[in-house]
């Protein structure tokens, strides 16, 4: 789906059965489980609307027809996939090499819309921290700016 308006999140269940947010999507972004779509396998992520949404849907076959018939469309698609892969790799590295405080600050700087649209519990799980840790980080940052 190409999200025209609204806000969504993707999530998976961890080994305890708890939801872990894996991505957020705003207007203008493609929303789909890449592996499931291209490999024709069941999705391992669920996608949830966090606000009323509208968008455009295309089938795998129709998308392939566009890729093969319109070179510019193919380049746009390639760019979307490369950007998505790079973003995923940077997020994975950040989870390993950055503190929760730095991950929070980077997310706030790079995508402030998330903080206007998503409940804090989803943001916390996306950052790989508990709700109480996120509250502490937000409180500490608030005190620093007073």
N, CA, C and O atoms as CSV, one atom per row, in Angstrom:
chain,resi,resn,atom,element,x,y,z
A,1,UNK,N,N,0.844,-1.174,0.000
A,1,UNK,CA,C,0.000,0.000,0.000
A,1,UNK,C,C,0.885,1.231,0.000
A,1,UNK,O,O,1.922,1.266,0.663
A,2,UNK,N,N,0.467,2.243,-0.752
A,2,UNK,CA,C,1.094,3.550,-0.646
A,2,UNK,C,C,0.155,4.383,0.211
A,2,UNK,O,O,-0.974,4.670,-0.187
A,3,UNK,N,N,0.621,4.762,1.373
A,3,UNK,CA,C,-0.214,5.477,2.339
A,3,UNK,C,C,-0.392,6.918,1.881
A,3,UNK,O,O,0.572,7.680,1.795
A,4,UNK,N,N,-1.631,7.278,1.592
A,4,UNK,CA,C,-1.922,8.638,1.149
A,4,UNK,C,C,-2.110,9.572,2.340
A,4,UNK,O,O,-1.643,10.711,2.334
A,5,UNK,N,N,-2.799,9.071,3.355
A,5,UNK,CA,C,-2.991,9.868,4.571
A,5,UNK,C,C,-3.132,8.917,5.751
A,5,UNK,O,O,-3.497,7.751,5.595
A,6,UNK,N,N,-2.836,9.442,6.928
A,6,UNK,CA,C,-2.946,8.632,8.136
A,6,UNK,C,C,-1.587,8.251,8.694
A,6,UNK,O,O,-0.552,8.773,8.280
A,7,UNK,N,N,-1.617,7.331,9.643
A,7,UNK,CA,C,-0.381,6.903,10.300
A,7,UNK,C,C,-0.541,5.445,10.720
A,7,UNK,O,O,-1.579,5.058,11.258
A,8,UNK,N,N,0.494,4.637,10.471
A,8,UNK,CA,C,0.443,3.204,10.750
A,8,UNK,C,C,1.722,2.761,11.448
A,8,UNK,O,O,2.731,3.467,11.465
A,9,UNK,N,N,1.640,1.567,12.022
A,9,UNK,CA,C,2.832,0.947,12.571
A,9,UNK,C,C,2.835,-0.525,12.160
A,9,UNK,O,O,1.784,-1.117,11.912
A,10,UNK,N,N,4.022,-1.097,12.095
A,10,UNK,CA,C,4.183,-2.537,11.910
A,10,UNK,C,C,4.706,-3.089,13.224
A,10,UNK,O,O,5.462,-2.429,13.938
A,11,UNK,N,N,4.287,-4.320,13.533
A,11,UNK,CA,C,4.777,-4.933,14.759
A,11,UNK,C,C,4.813,-6.451,14.604
A,11,UNK,O,O,4.122,-7.030,13.766
A,12,UNK,N,N,5.632,-7.066,15.430
A,12,UNK,CA,C,5.723,-8.524,15.521
A,12,UNK,C,C,5.541,-8.905,16.983
A,12,UNK,O,O,5.672,-8.074,17.882
A,13,UNK,N,N,5.243,-10.157,17.196
A,13,UNK,CA,C,5.146,-10.663,18.563
A,13,UNK,C,C,6.472,-11.291,18.953
A,13,UNK,O,O,7.046,-12.067,18.188
A,14,UNK,N,N,6.968,-10.952,20.156
A,14,UNK,CA,C,8.213,-11.567,20.617
A,14,UNK,C,C,7.911,-12.949,21.200
A,14,UNK,O,O,6.769,-13.409,21.162
A,15,UNK,N,N,8.930,-13.600,21.734
A,15,UNK,CA,C,8.764,-14.966,22.239
A,15,UNK,C,C,7.818,-15.052,23.434
A,15,UNK,O,O,7.321,-16.131,23.757
A,16,UNK,N,N,7.568,-13.913,24.094
A,16,UNK,CA,C,6.644,-13.867,25.228
A,16,UNK,C,C,5.215,-13.541,24.784
A,16,UNK,O,O,4.285,-13.559,25.591
A,17,UNK,N,N,5.052,-13.243,23.487
A,17,UNK,CA,C,3.739,-12.870,22.976
A,17,UNK,C,C,3.444,-11.383,23.066
A,17,UNK,O,O,2.310,-10.962,22.840
A,18,UNK,N,N,4.463,-10.575,23.397
A,18,UNK,CA,C,4.289,-9.123,23.489
A,18,UNK,C,C,4.547,-8.472,22.134
A,18,UNK,O,O,5.416,-8.911,21.380
A,19,UNK,N,N,3.786,-7.425,21.834
A,19,UNK,CA,C,3.967,-6.693,20.585
A,19,UNK,C,C,5.239,-5.848,20.648
A,19,UNK,O,O,5.496,-5.162,21.637
A,20,UNK,N,N,6.030,-5.910,19.571
A,20,UNK,CA,C,7.225,-5.086,19.436
A,20,UNK,C,C,7.087,-4.317,18.125
A,20,UNK,O,O,7.046,-4.908,17.047
A,21,UNK,N,N,7.017,-3.001,18.233
A,21,UNK,CA,C,6.874,-2.164,17.046
A,21,UNK,C,C,8.165,-2.199,16.244
A,21,UNK,O,O,9.252,-1.980,16.779
A,22,UNK,N,N,8.028,-2.481,14.938
A,22,UNK,CA,C,9.193,-2.586,14.064
A,22,UNK,C,C,9.317,-1.423,13.096
A,22,UNK,O,O,10.393,-1.189,12.546
A,23,UNK,N,N,8.221,-0.683,12.879
A,23,UNK,CA,C,8.268,0.454,11.951
A,23,UNK,C,C,7.056,1.343,12.156
A,23,UNK,O,O,6.019,0.913,12.660
A,24,UNK,N,N,7.216,2.603,11.747
A,24,UNK,CA,C,6.116,3.559,11.691
A,24,UNK,C,C,6.034,4.073,10.260
A,24,UNK,O,O,7.049,4.175,9.571
A,25,UNK,N,N,4.814,4.398,9.813
A,25,UNK,CA,C,4.608,4.867,8.446
A,25,UNK,C,C,3.688,6.075,8.438
A,25,UNK,O,O,2.624,6.068,9.058
A,26,UNK,N,N,4.113,7.113,7.726
A,26,UNK,CA,C,3.289,8.298,7.544
A,26,UNK,C,C,2.891,8.447,6.085
A,26,UNK,O,O,3.268,7.634,5.241
A,27,UNK,N,N,2.134,9.482,5.800
A,27,UNK,CA,C,1.653,9.736,4.439
A,27,UNK,C,C,2.817,9.777,3.447
A,27,UNK,O,O,3.883,10.327,3.725
A,28,UNK,N,N,2.572,9.176,2.286
A,28,UNK,CA,C,3.581,9.157,1.228
A,28,UNK,C,C,4.529,7.977,1.288
A,28,UNK,O,O,5.382,7.831,0.412
A,29,UNK,N,N,4.402,7.140,2.289
A,29,UNK,CA,C,5.311,6.002,2.427
A,29,UNK,C,C,4.646,4.706,1.974
A,29,UNK,O,O,3.442,4.519,2.152
A,30,UNK,N,N,5.447,3.810,1.384
A,30,UNK,CA,C,4.920,2.475,1.089
A,30,UNK,C,C,4.837,1.669,2.383
A,30,UNK,O,O,5.733,1.736,3.224
A,31,UNK,N,N,3.762,0.912,2.533
A,31,UNK,CA,C,3.531,0.135,3.751
A,31,UNK,C,C,3.293,-1.308,3.347
A,31,UNK,O,O,2.239,-1.640,2.806
A,32,UNK,N,N,4.275,-2.172,3.610
A,32,UNK,CA,C,4.107,-3.592,3.321
A,32,UNK,C,C,5.249,-4.370,3.922
A,32,UNK,O,O,6.309,-3.814,4.209
A,33,UNK,N,N,5.035,-5.654,4.113
A,33,UNK,CA,C,6.084,-6.557,4.581
A,33,UNK,C,C,6.850,-6.991,3.334
A,33,UNK,O,O,6.372,-7.820,2.560
A,34,UNK,N,N,8.031,-6.430,3.147
A,34,UNK,CA,C,8.809,-6.637,1.924
A,34,UNK,C,C,9.055,-8.121,1.664
A,34,UNK,O,O,8.840,-8.594,0.548
A,35,UNK,N,N,9.500,-8.854,2.672
A,35,UNK,CA,C,9.808,-10.276,2.486
A,35,UNK,C,C,8.560,-11.045,2.087
A,35,UNK,O,O,8.611,-11.868,1.173
A,36,UNK,N,N,7.467,-10.799,2.739
A,36,UNK,CA,C,6.224,-11.494,2.434
A,36,UNK,C,C,5.756,-11.178,1.015
A,36,UNK,O,O,5.364,-12.079,0.274
A,37,UNK,N,N,5.796,-9.915,0.643
A,37,UNK,CA,C,5.299,-9.483,-0.660
A,37,UNK,C,C,6.122,-10.085,-1.803
A,37,UNK,O,O,5.564,-10.636,-2.752
A,38,UNK,N,N,7.444,-9.977,-1.708
A,38,UNK,CA,C,8.292,-10.424,-2.812
A,38,UNK,C,C,8.599,-11.916,-2.792
A,38,UNK,O,O,8.843,-12.510,-3.841
A,39,UNK,N,N,8.589,-12.527,-1.608
A,39,UNK,CA,C,8.902,-13.955,-1.517
A,39,UNK,C,C,7.636,-14.823,-1.506
A,39,UNK,O,O,7.725,-16.051,-1.498
A,40,UNK,N,N,6.469,-14.188,-1.507
A,40,UNK,CA,C,5.181,-14.904,-1.485
A,40,UNK,C,C,5.086,-15.845,-0.285
A,40,UNK,O,O,4.716,-17.013,-0.409
A,41,UNK,N,N,5.431,-15.301,0.867
A,41,UNK,CA,C,5.376,-16.078,2.106
A,41,UNK,C,C,4.455,-15.370,3.088
A,41,UNK,O,O,4.214,-14.171,2.948
A,42,UNK,N,N,3.938,-16.082,4.073
A,42,UNK,CA,C,3.094,-15.416,5.079
A,42,UNK,C,C,3.877,-14.324,5.812
A,42,UNK,O,O,5.058,-14.489,6.118
A,43,UNK,N,N,3.216,-13.236,6.080
A,43,UNK,CA,C,3.844,-12.112,6.780
A,43,UNK,C,C,4.136,-12.488,8.228
A,43,UNK,O,O,3.359,-13.200,8.864
A,44,UNK,N,N,5.254,-12.007,8.734
A,44,UNK,CA,C,5.599,-12.204,10.139
A,44,UNK,C,C,5.348,-10.939,10.937
A,44,UNK,O,O,5.556,-10.904,12.149
A,45,UNK,N,N,4.899,-9.898,10.243
A,45,UNK,CA,C,4.554,-8.646,10.894
A,45,UNK,C,C,3.068,-8.380,10.682
A,45,UNK,O,O,2.471,-8.821,9.700
A,46,UNK,N,N,2.500,-7.661,11.612
A,46,UNK,CA,C,1.141,-7.148,11.471
A,46,UNK,C,C,1.255,-5.648,11.266
A,46,UNK,O,O,2.216,-5.022,11.713
A,47,UNK,N,N,0.276,-5.079,10.593
A,47,UNK,CA,C,0.262,-3.637,10.368
A,47,UNK,C,C,-1.032,-3.101,10.947
A,47,UNK,O,O,-2.109,-3.643,10.701
A,48,UNK,N,N,-0.916,-2.024,11.724
A,48,UNK,CA,C,-2.053,-1.445,12.426
A,48,UNK,C,C,-2.151,0.039,12.106
A,48,UNK,O,O,-1.150,0.755,12.144
A,49,UNK,N,N,-3.351,0.497,11.794
A,49,UNK,CA,C,-3.599,1.927,11.618
A,49,UNK,C,C,-3.672,2.572,12.998
A,49,UNK,O,O,-4.392,2.098,13.877
A,50,UNK,N,N,-2.925,3.647,13.178
A,50,UNK,CA,C,-2.966,4.394,14.436
A,50,UNK,C,C,-3.811,5.655,14.298
A,50,UNK,O,O,-4.060,6.362,15.274
A,51,UNK,N,N,-4.244,5.921,13.083
A,51,UNK,CA,C,-5.128,7.047,12.767
A,51,UNK,C,C,-5.907,6.628,11.523
A,51,UNK,O,O,-5.498,5.690,10.839
A,52,UNK,N,N,-7.016,7.297,11.213
A,52,UNK,CA,C,-7.725,6.963,9.972
A,52,UNK,C,C,-6.777,7.077,8.773
A,52,UNK,O,O,-6.021,8.042,8.660
A,53,UNK,N,N,-6.827,6.088,7.884
A,53,UNK,CA,C,-5.884,6.011,6.771
A,53,UNK,C,C,-6.601,5.856,5.440
A,53,UNK,O,O,-7.713,5.334,5.366
A,54,UNK,N,N,-5.940,6.320,4.398
A,54,UNK,CA,C,-6.353,6.005,3.033
A,54,UNK,C,C,-5.081,5.795,2.234
A,54,UNK,O,O,-4.031,6.353,2.552
A,55,UNK,N,N,-5.190,4.988,1.194
A,55,UNK,CA,C,-4.008,4.714,0.400
A,55,UNK,C,C,-4.346,3.950,-0.864
A,55,UNK,O,O,-5.511,3.719,-1.187
A,56,UNK,N,N,-3.308,3.571,-1.561
A,56,UNK,CA,C,-3.415,2.873,-2.835
A,56,UNK,C,C,-2.808,1.490,-2.695
A,56,UNK,O,O,-1.733,1.333,-2.116
A,57,UNK,N,N,-3.492,0.491,-3.222
A,57,UNK,CA,C,-3.028,-0.892,-3.140
A,57,UNK,C,C,-2.773,-1.407,-4.546
A,57,UNK,O,O,-3.504,-1.077,-5.480
A,58,UNK,N,N,-1.720,-2.225,-4.692
A,58,UNK,CA,C,-1.398,-2.823,-5.983
A,58,UNK,C,C,-1.012,-4.283,-5.758
A,58,UNK,O,O,-0.402,-4.621,-4.744
A,59,UNK,N,N,-1.366,-5.130,-6.691
A,59,UNK,CA,C,-1.019,-6.548,-6.583
A,59,UNK,C,C,0.432,-6.756,-7.010
A,59,UNK,O,O,1.027,-5.907,-7.674
A,60,UNK,N,N,0.977,-7.880,-6.624
A,60,UNK,CA,C,2.338,-8.233,-7.016
A,60,UNK,C,C,2.463,-8.279,-8.536
A,60,UNK,O,O,3.420,-7.741,-9.093
A,61,UNK,N,N,1.505,-8.917,-9.212
A,61,UNK,CA,C,1.555,-9.037,-10.672
A,61,UNK,C,C,1.495,-7.677,-11.354
A,61,UNK,O,O,2.243,-7.427,-12.299
A,62,UNK,N,N,0.609,-6.791,-10.885
A,62,UNK,CA,C,0.512,-5.466,-11.481
A,62,UNK,C,C,1.773,-4.645,-11.224
A,62,UNK,O,O,2.215,-3.896,-12.096
A,63,UNK,N,N,2.347,-4.780,-10.044
A,63,UNK,CA,C,3.589,-4.078,-9.742
A,63,UNK,C,C,4.707,-4.564,-10.660
A,63,UNK,O,O,5.478,-3.756,-11.177
A,64,UNK,N,N,4.801,-5.873,-10.867
A,64,UNK,CA,C,5.815,-6.420,-11.764
A,64,UNK,C,C,5.638,-5.916,-13.186
A,64,UNK,O,O,6.621,-5.618,-13.864
A,65,UNK,N,N,4.396,-5.816,-13.643
A,65,UNK,CA,C,4.128,-5.281,-14.995
A,65,UNK,C,C,4.651,-3.857,-15.110
A,65,UNK,O,O,5.264,-3.492,-16.113
A,66,UNK,N,N,4.408,-3.059,-14.085
A,66,UNK,CA,C,4.904,-1.678,-14.100
A,66,UNK,C,C,6.431,-1.642,-14.089
A,66,UNK,O,O,7.036,-0.854,-14.815
A,67,UNK,N,N,7.059,-2.490,-13.270
A,67,UNK,CA,C,8.518,-2.546,-13.224
A,67,UNK,C,C,9.107,-2.888,-14.589
A,67,UNK,O,O,10.132,-2.331,-14.981
A,68,UNK,N,N,8.468,-3.796,-15.309
A,68,UNK,CA,C,9.003,-4.249,-16.590
A,68,UNK,C,C,8.642,-3.342,-17.761
A,68,UNK,O,O,9.300,-3.390,-18.801
A,69,UNK,N,N,7.622,-2.524,-17.611
A,69,UNK,CA,C,7.200,-1.700,-18.744
A,69,UNK,C,C,7.605,-0.226,-18.632
A,69,UNK,O,O,7.638,0.481,-19.640
A,70,UNK,N,N,7.906,0.235,-17.444
A,70,UNK,CA,C,8.248,1.655,-17.260
A,70,UNK,C,C,9.580,1.759,-16.519
A,70,UNK,O,O,9.622,1.593,-15.300
A,71,UNK,N,N,10.679,2.035,-17.253
A,71,UNK,CA,C,12.002,2.102,-16.601
A,71,UNK,C,C,12.053,3.094,-15.432
A,71,UNK,O,O,12.709,2.822,-14.427
A,72,UNK,N,N,11.374,4.232,-15.549
A,72,UNK,CA,C,11.398,5.219,-14.463
A,72,UNK,C,C,10.723,4.660,-13.203
A,72,UNK,O,O,11.156,4.936,-12.084
A,73,UNK,N,N,9.677,3.888,-13.396
A,73,UNK,CA,C,8.997,3.270,-12.264
A,73,UNK,C,C,9.925,2.268,-11.585
A,73,UNK,O,O,9.967,2.181,-10.358
A,74,UNK,N,N,10.659,1.520,-12.384
A,74,UNK,CA,C,11.612,0.546,-11.850
A,74,UNK,C,C,12.662,1.246,-11.006
A,74,UNK,O,O,13.040,0.747,-9.946
A,75,UNK,N,N,13.141,2.410,-11.469
A,75,UNK,CA,C,14.163,3.144,-10.714
A,75,UNK,C,C,13.600,3.700,-9.410
A,75,UNK,O,O,14.287,3.702,-8.389
A,76,UNK,N,N,12.366,4.165,-9.438
A,76,UNK,CA,C,11.730,4.640,-8.214
A,76,UNK,C,C,11.598,3.481,-7.224
A,76,UNK,O,O,11.904,3.631,-6.042
A,77,UNK,N,N,11.142,2.328,-7.710
A,77,UNK,CA,C,11.006,1.152,-6.856
A,77,UNK,C,C,12.328,0.716,-6.268
A,77,UNK,O,O,12.408,0.375,-5.088
A,78,UNK,N,N,13.367,0.725,-7.086
A,78,UNK,CA,C,14.699,0.356,-6.605
A,78,UNK,C,C,15.151,1.329,-5.523
A,78,UNK,O,O,15.725,0.918,-4.514
A,79,UNK,N,N,14.895,2.610,-5.731
A,79,UNK,CA,C,15.266,3.622,-4.733
A,79,UNK,C,C,14.551,3.413,-3.410
A,79,UNK,O,O,15.152,3.558,-2.345
A,80,UNK,N,N,13.263,3.071,-3.475
A,80,UNK,CA,C,12.487,2.813,-2.261
A,80,UNK,C,C,13.065,1.622,-1.506
A,80,UNK,O,O,13.213,1.668,-0.284
A,81,UNK,N,N,13.390,0.553,-2.236
A,81,UNK,CA,C,13.941,-0.643,-1.580
A,81,UNK,C,C,15.318,-0.377,-0.984
A,81,UNK,O,O,15.612,-0.838,0.119
A,82,UNK,N,N,16.163,0.357,-1.695
A,82,UNK,CA,C,17.502,0.671,-1.190
A,82,UNK,C,C,17.403,1.550,0.053
A,82,UNK,O,O,18.101,1.319,1.040
A,83,UNK,N,N,16.532,2.558,0.003
A,83,UNK,CA,C,16.356,3.435,1.167
A,83,UNK,C,C,15.838,2.631,2.358
A,83,UNK,O,O,16.291,2.823,3.486
A,84,UNK,N,N,14.897,1.739,2.106
A,84,UNK,CA,C,14.355,0.907,3.180
A,84,UNK,C,C,15.407,-0.004,3.788
A,84,UNK,O,O,15.477,-0.158,5.007
A,85,UNK,N,N,16.237,-0.616,2.923
A,85,UNK,CA,C,17.302,-1.497,3.426
A,85,UNK,C,C,18.310,-0.690,4.252
A,85,UNK,O,O,18.714,-1.119,5.333
A,86,UNK,N,N,18.712,0.472,3.743
A,86,UNK,CA,C,19.685,1.296,4.465
A,86,UNK,C,C,19.118,1.732,5.813
A,86,UNK,O,O,19.828,1.719,6.819
A,87,UNK,N,N,17.860,2.113,5.839
A,87,UNK,CA,C,17.215,2.529,7.084
A,87,UNK,C,C,17.172,1.382,8.090
A,87,UNK,O,O,17.448,1.570,9.275
A,88,UNK,N,N,16.825,0.201,7.605
A,88,UNK,CA,C,16.784,-0.975,8.475
A,88,UNK,C,C,18.169,-1.284,9.039
A,88,UNK,O,O,18.302,-1.581,10.226
A,89,UNK,N,N,19.182,-1.217,8.212
A,89,UNK,CA,C,20.555,-1.494,8.656
A,89,UNK,C,C,21.014,-0.465,9.697
A,89,UNK,O,O,21.630,-0.826,10.699
A,90,UNK,N,N,20.713,0.810,9.456
A,90,UNK,CA,C,21.090,1.842,10.420
A,90,UNK,C,C,20.365,1.652,11.744
A,90,UNK,O,O,20.952,1.833,12.810
A,91,UNK,N,N,19.084,1.285,11.674
A,91,UNK,CA,C,18.328,1.050,12.914
A,91,UNK,C,C,18.911,-0.130,13.685
A,91,UNK,O,O,19.045,-0.068,14.907
A,92,UNK,N,N,19.257,-1.199,12.978
A,92,UNK,CA,C,19.833,-2.372,13.621
A,92,UNK,C,C,21.163,-2.010,14.299
A,92,UNK,O,O,21.412,-2.406,15.437
A,93,UNK,N,N,22.001,-1.268,13.600
A,93,UNK,CA,C,23.282,-0.842,14.179
A,93,UNK,C,C,23.060,0.058,15.387
A,93,UNK,O,O,23.777,-0.052,16.381
A,94,UNK,N,N,22.079,0.941,15.312
A,94,UNK,CA,C,21.779,1.840,16.418
A,94,UNK,C,C,21.348,1.061,17.660
A,94,UNK,O,O,21.729,1.408,18.778
A,95,UNK,N,N,20.554,0.008,17.461
A,95,UNK,CA,C,20.104,-0.807,18.600
A,95,UNK,C,C,21.286,-1.477,19.299
A,95,UNK,O,O,21.217,-1.773,20.491
A,96,UNK,N,N,22.362,-1.714,18.561
A,96,UNK,CA,C,23.541,-2.371,19.112
A,96,UNK,C,C,24.527,-1.366,19.708
A,96,UNK,O,O,25.124,-1.624,20.753
A,97,UNK,N,N,24.696,-0.223,19.043
A,97,UNK,CA,C,25.809,0.664,19.393
A,97,UNK,C,C,25.419,1.938,20.135
A,97,UNK,O,O,26.299,2.619,20.662
A,98,UNK,N,N,24.133,2.285,20.195
A,98,UNK,CA,C,23.710,3.548,20.812
A,98,UNK,C,C,22.920,3.281,22.095
A,98,UNK,O,O,22.273,2.245,22.246
A,99,UNK,N,N,22.991,4.224,22.990
A,99,UNK,CA,C,22.186,4.132,24.212
A,99,UNK,C,C,20.728,4.433,23.881
A,99,UNK,O,O,20.423,4.984,22.824
A,100,UNK,N,N,19.848,4.073,24.778
A,100,UNK,CA,C,18.424,4.369,24.591
A,100,UNK,C,C,18.198,5.880,24.472
A,100,UNK,O,O,17.360,6.322,23.685
A,101,UNK,N,N,18.939,6.667,25.247
A,101,UNK,CA,C,18.793,8.116,25.195
A,101,UNK,C,C,19.163,8.655,23.817
A,101,UNK,O,O,18.482,9.532,23.285
A,102,UNK,N,N,20.231,8.134,23.247
A,102,UNK,CA,C,20.646,8.589,21.919
A,102,UNK,C,C,19.644,8.131,20.864
A,102,UNK,O,O,19.309,8.896,19.961
A,103,UNK,N,N,19.161,6.887,20.967
A,103,UNK,CA,C,18.154,6.408,20.011
A,103,UNK,C,C,16.895,7.269,20.077
A,103,UNK,O,O,16.308,7.603,19.048
A,104,UNK,N,N,16.485,7.626,21.293
A,104,UNK,CA,C,15.317,8.492,21.480
A,104,UNK,C,C,15.548,9.842,20.796
A,104,UNK,O,O,14.701,10.306,20.032
A,105,UNK,N,N,16.687,10.466,21.070
A,105,UNK,CA,C,16.999,11.787,20.502
A,105,UNK,C,C,17.062,11.728,18.980
A,105,UNK,O,O,16.583,12.635,18.299
A,106,UNK,N,N,17.651,10.667,18.451
A,106,UNK,CA,C,17.748,10.523,16.992
A,106,UNK,C,C,16.357,10.372,16.366
A,106,UNK,O,O,16.079,10.955,15.318
A,107,UNK,N,N,15.490,9.592,17.005
A,107,UNK,CA,C,14.137,9.400,16.490
A,107,UNK,C,C,13.346,10.700,16.569
A,107,UNK,O,O,12.635,11.052,15.628
A,108,UNK,N,N,13.465,11.404,17.670
A,108,UNK,CA,C,12.772,12.678,17.844
A,108,UNK,C,C,13.219,13.677,16.772
A,108,UNK,O,O,12.401,14.422,16.232
A,109,UNK,N,N,14.503,13.688,16.474
A,109,UNK,CA,C,15.049,14.611,15.468
A,109,UNK,C,C,14.650,14.195,14.046
A,109,UNK,O,O,14.270,15.041,13.237
A,110,UNK,N,N,14.736,12.896,13.743
A,110,UNK,CA,C,14.521,12.436,12.363
A,110,UNK,C,C,13.047,12.285,11.999
A,110,UNK,O,O,12.687,12.408,10.828
A,111,UNK,N,N,12.189,12.020,12.985
A,111,UNK,CA,C,10.784,11.780,12.675
A,111,UNK,C,C,9.884,12.223,13.834
A,111,UNK,O,O,9.296,11.387,14.521
A,112,UNK,N,N,9.780,13.530,14.047
A,112,UNK,CA,C,8.968,14.011,15.174
A,112,UNK,C,C,7.489,13.654,15.043
A,112,UNK,O,O,6.774,13.640,16.045
A,113,UNK,N,N,7.017,13.366,13.833
A,113,UNK,CA,C,5.611,12.995,13.633
A,113,UNK,C,C,5.235,11.774,14.472
A,113,UNK,O,O,4.105,11.662,14.946
A,114,UNK,N,N,6.187,10.867,14.651
A,114,UNK,CA,C,5.922,9.661,15.443
A,114,UNK,C,C,5.432,10.049,16.840
A,114,UNK,O,O,4.530,9.409,17.381
A,115,UNK,N,N,6.023,11.091,17.421
A,115,UNK,CA,C,5.679,11.490,18.784
A,115,UNK,C,C,4.322,12.193,18.852
A,115,UNK,O,O,3.734,12.302,19.928
A,116,UNK,N,N,3.827,12.666,17.714
A,116,UNK,CA,C,2.489,13.264,17.665
A,116,UNK,C,C,1.420,12.220,17.363
A,116,UNK,O,O,0.252,12.419,17.698
A,117,UNK,N,N,1.804,11.106,16.734
A,117,UNK,CA,C,0.828,10.144,16.235
A,117,UNK,C,C,0.757,8.830,17.010
A,117,UNK,O,O,-0.310,8.223,17.095
A,118,UNK,N,N,1.868,8.389,17.569
A,118,UNK,CA,C,1.927,7.052,18.163
A,118,UNK,C,C,1.870,7.097,19.683
A,118,UNK,O,O,2.460,7.984,20.299
A,119,UNK,N,N,1.167,6.152,20.291
A,119,UNK,CA,C,1.201,6.044,21.760
A,119,UNK,C,C,2.631,5.762,22.247
A,119,UNK,O,O,3.416,5.109,21.560
A,120,UNK,N,N,2.946,6.262,23.430
A,120,UNK,CA,C,4.301,6.102,23.971
A,120,UNK,C,C,4.700,4.634,24.111
A,120,UNK,O,O,5.876,4.305,23.959
A,121,UNK,N,N,3.738,3.740,24.402
A,121,UNK,CA,C,4.093,2.326,24.551
A,121,UNK,C,C,4.631,1.754,23.234
A,121,UNK,O,O,5.500,0.883,23.252
A,122,UNK,N,N,4.120,2.239,22.085
A,122,UNK,CA,C,4.628,1.766,20.793
A,122,UNK,C,C,6.010,2.354,20.495
A,122,UNK,O,O,6.873,1.690,19.921
A,123,UNK,N,N,6.197,3.597,20.893
A,123,UNK,CA,C,7.510,4.233,20.706
A,123,UNK,C,C,8.554,3.526,21.561
A,123,UNK,O,O,9.669,3.270,21.107
A,124,UNK,N,N,8.189,3.214,22.795
A,124,UNK,CA,C,9.118,2.512,23.689
A,124,UNK,C,C,9.521,1.164,23.091
A,124,UNK,O,O,10.704,0.824,23.076
A,125,UNK,N,N,8.554,0.401,22.604
A,125,UNK,CA,C,8.895,-0.917,22.055
A,125,UNK,C,C,9.748,-0.773,20.799
A,125,UNK,O,O,10.631,-1.597,20.560
A,126,UNK,N,N,9.500,0.263,19.990
A,126,UNK,CA,C,10.310,0.520,18.801
A,126,UNK,C,C,11.758,0.825,19.180
A,126,UNK,O,O,12.694,0.425,18.489
A,127,UNK,N,N,11.921,1.544,20.293
A,127,UNK,CA,C,13.263,1.894,20.770
A,127,UNK,C,C,13.933,0.753,21.532
A,127,UNK,O,O,15.113,0.831,21.873
A,128,UNK,N,N,13.175,-0.300,21.792
A,128,UNK,CA,C,13.736,-1.449,22.503
A,128,UNK,C,C,13.841,-1.235,24.001
A,128,UNK,O,O,14.708,-1.812,24.656
A,129,UNK,N,N,12.958,-0.403,24.545
A,129,UNK,CA,C,12.989,-0.101,25.978
A,129,UNK,C,C,11.588,-0.252,26.568
A,129,UNK,O,O,10.606,-0.404,25.841
A,130,UNK,N,N,11.517,-0.207,27.886
A,130,UNK,CA,C,10.225,-0.290,28.572
A,130,UNK,C,C,9.554,1.081,28.585
A,130,UNK,O,O,10.188,2.109,28.344
A,131,UNK,N,N,8.261,1.066,28.871
A,131,UNK,CA,C,7.521,2.325,28.996
A,131,UNK,C,C,8.129,3.205,30.083
A,131,UNK,O,O,8.261,4.417,29.911
A,132,UNK,N,N,8.499,2.584,31.203
A,132,UNK,CA,C,9.056,3.373,32.315
A,132,UNK,C,C,10.421,3.968,31.950
A,132,UNK,O,O,10.740,5.077,32.380
A,133,UNK,N,N,11.223,3.251,31.169
A,133,UNK,CA,C,12.506,3.813,30.715
A,133,UNK,C,C,12.277,5.005,29.802
A,133,UNK,O,O,12.983,6.009,29.897
A,134,UNK,N,N,11.297,4.899,28.922
A,134,UNK,CA,C,10.986,6.025,28.041
A,134,UNK,C,C,10.515,7.225,28.858
A,134,UNK,O,O,10.912,8.356,28.577
A,135,UNK,N,N,9.684,6.996,29.855
A,135,UNK,CA,C,9.222,8.091,30.721
A,135,UNK,C,C,10.398,8.757,31.421
A,135,UNK,O,O,10.458,9.984,31.514
A,136,UNK,N,N,11.334,7.948,31.913
A,136,UNK,CA,C,12.521,8.497,32.589
A,136,UNK,C,C,13.348,9.336,31.624
A,136,UNK,O,O,13.783,10.433,31.976
A,137,UNK,N,N,13.572,8.830,30.401
A,137,UNK,CA,C,14.365,9.564,29.408
A,137,UNK,C,C,13.698,10.891,29.085
A,137,UNK,O,O,14.362,11.926,29.030
A,138,UNK,N,N,12.392,10.866,28.874
A,138,UNK,CA,C,11.657,12.092,28.551
A,138,UNK,C,C,11.717,13.083,29.717
A,138,UNK,O,O,11.876,14.285,29.503
A,139,UNK,N,N,11.590,12.582,30.945
A,139,UNK,CA,C,11.660,13.435,32.138
A,139,UNK,C,C,13.056,14.066,32.250
A,139,UNK,O,O,13.178,15.264,32.503
A,140,UNK,N,N,14.107,13.256,32.060
A,140,UNK,CA,C,15.474,13.762,32.164
A,140,UNK,C,C,15.757,14.823,31.108
A,140,UNK,O,O,16.395,15.834,31.402
A,141,UNK,N,N,15.292,14.604,29.889
A,141,UNK,CA,C,15.507,15.582,28.818
A,141,UNK,C,C,14.733,16.873,29.116
A,141,UNK,O,O,15.228,17.976,28.885
A,142,UNK,N,N,13.513,16.712,29.631
A,142,UNK,CA,C,12.705,17.884,29.994
A,142,UNK,C,C,13.412,18.722,31.052
A,142,UNK,O,O,13.409,19.951,30.979
A,143,UNK,N,N,14.019,18.058,32.039
A,143,UNK,CA,C,14.740,18.786,33.103
A,143,UNK,C,C,15.969,19.504,32.549
A,143,UNK,O,O,16.303,20.598,33.004
A,144,UNK,N,N,16.635,18.903,31.582
A,144,UNK,CA,C,17.835,19.500,30.995
A,144,UNK,C,C,17.508,20.779,30.222
A,144,UNK,O,O,18.351,21.668,30.107
A,145,UNK,N,N,16.301,20.870,29.699
A,145,UNK,CA,C,15.922,22.023,28.887
A,145,UNK,C,C,15.216,23.125,29.676
A,145,UNK,O,O,14.706,24.084,29.098
A,146,UNK,N,N,15.193,22.976,30.998
A,146,UNK,CA,C,14.569,24.013,31.838
A,146,UNK,C,C,15.612,24.987,32.294
A,146,UNK,O,O,15.298,25.937,33.011
